[in-house]
Amino acid sequence: MKVDILAIGVHPDDVELSCSGTLLRHIDQGKSAGLLDLTRGELGTRGTAEIRDQEAAEAARLMGAAFRKNLGMADGFFEYSPENIKSIIAVIRDCQPEIVLCNALDDRHPDHGKAAKLVADACFYSGLVKIPTYTENGEAHERWRPKAVYHYIQDYNLTPDFVVDITEYMDRKLELVRAFRSQFFVPEAKEYEQELSSPISGKSFMDYLRAKAATYGRPAGFDFAEGFNVARTPGLQDLFLLH
């Protein structure tokens, strides 16, 4: 299924935390978005891989994503390998996105920066005809290279290269984050071992997400925004597209 945007995260909630407002905005504009998780987040302090599978599916439904896939790489121990690169390439070639959103270039969690390089390189290699991948039916994929790769900002407060206005979508973004009931502050979710705490499981973390979005929005004149970095200089043909 072809989509306009493919959002990739190494952990099942990375996309919701970091760029789901941007995705909601573009879906409302008539664009299509697919989601790809590299791991099942099995090393997370709370919950299990099975619980996070269910939560990820619910978040994708609430977002209106065209699909959500999981490559089942090893959380924390996935490698920069030909096999992992090719598995990402196969998804890229399957859905032929114009834009790929992926993990932060540098962050507190080591997996985020590792995944950023893995995905960005896979986007490049996906355009090479001499790297074969195949559909589930055994047919050879056509090569495909996304037009742009943008890295969403995660825990570290990096200086963004651009921000996207999510003012109308801030509350819906937090709803998507809360779909991961095992990971975040959902007082009624008694079944998820609330006594196990993590840096993201407290009530203050939701306040932090809202404050961070306000901080990124303020310089651009938005109430709330999500920030992105680029590894390649973007180009414009129309200055009036910038705000």
Summary of the structure (lengths in Angstrom):
residues: 243
radius of gyration: 17.4
end to end distance: 32.3
largest distance: 53.8
contacts: 799
relative contact order: 0.18
helix: 40%
strand: 16%
